[in-house]
């Protein structure tokens, strides 16, 4: 068996190694940017989901407060009407 290697094979391997070593930093930085972008977008989606939930709670609280105001005004007007009727009753 011969110990010599064809010069075309060694040139091809040298070129491939150089190519791999040249593109590896760019690919790794690209992966870092992609992961960072994905995590930021998930955080923004979480924030929007929380904001939506708080808006639903806010709407429910306002609805309950409005119902309480309307109910208390109706009961106050009913109480006042009954009081006026009682005042008109003969002794």
C-alpha positions in Angstrom: 0.0 0.0 0.0 1.3 3.5 -0.8 1.7 6.2 1.7 1.2 9.0 -0.8 -2.1 10.8 -1.2 -3.2 12.4 -4.4 -2.7 16.2 -4.3 -6.2 16.8 -5.5 -7.6 15.0 -2.5 -5.5 17.0 0.0 -6.5 20.3 -1.8 -10.1 19.3 -1.6 -9.8 18.5 2.1 -7.9 21.7 2.8 -10.6 23.7 1.0 -13.4 22.0 2.8 -11.8 22.5 6.2 -11.2 26.2 5.4 -14.7 26.6 4.3 -16.1 25.0 7.4 -13.9 27.0 9.7 -14.8 30.2 7.9 -18.6 29.7 8.1 -18.8 28.3 11.6 -18.7 31.7 13.5 -21.3 33.2 11.2 -23.6 30.2 11.7 -23.2 30.2 15.4 -23.9 33.9 15.7 -27.0 33.4 13.4 -28.2 30.7 15.8 -27.7 33.0 18.8 -29.7 35.7 17.1 -32.4 33.3 16.1 -32.8 32.0 19.7 -32.7 35.5 21.1 -35.4 36.7 18.7 -37.6 33.7 19.5 -37.3 34.2 23.3 -38.1 37.9 22.9 -41.1 37.2 20.8 -42.4 34.7 23.4 -41.9 37.3 26.1 -43.9 39.8 24.1 -46.6 37.2 23.5 -46.8 36.5 27.2 -47.0 40.2 28.0 -49.9 40.7 25.5 -51.7 37.7 27.0 -51.4 39.1 30.5 -52.5 42.5 29.3 -55.6 40.9 27.6 -56.4 39.0 30.8 -56.1 42.2 32.9 -58.4 44.0 30.4 -61.0 41.3 30.9 -60.8 41.6 34.6 -61.1 45.4 34.3 -64.2 45.0 32.2 -65.8 42.7 34.7 -65.0 45.0 37.6 -66.5 48.0 35.8 -69.6 46.0 35.0 -70.1 45.0 38.6 -69.5 48.5 39.8 -72.1 49.9 37.3 -74.6 47.3 38.4 -74.0 48.2 42.0 -74.5 51.9 41.3 -77.7 51.3 39.3 -79.1 49.0 42.0 -78.3 51.4 44.8 -80.0 54.3 42.9 -83.1 52.1 42.3 -83.3 51.1 45.9 -82.7 54.7 47.1 -85.5 56.0 44.9 -87.8 53.1 46.0 -87.0 53.9 49.7 -87.7 57.6 49.1 -91.0 56.9 47.4 -92.1 54.7 50.3 -91.1 57.4 52.8 -93.1 60.0 51.0 -96.1 57.7 51.0 -95.7 57.0 54.7 -95.5 60.8 55.3 -98.9 61.3 53.6 -100.6 58.7 55.7 -103.0 60.1 58.3 -102.0 59.7 61.9 
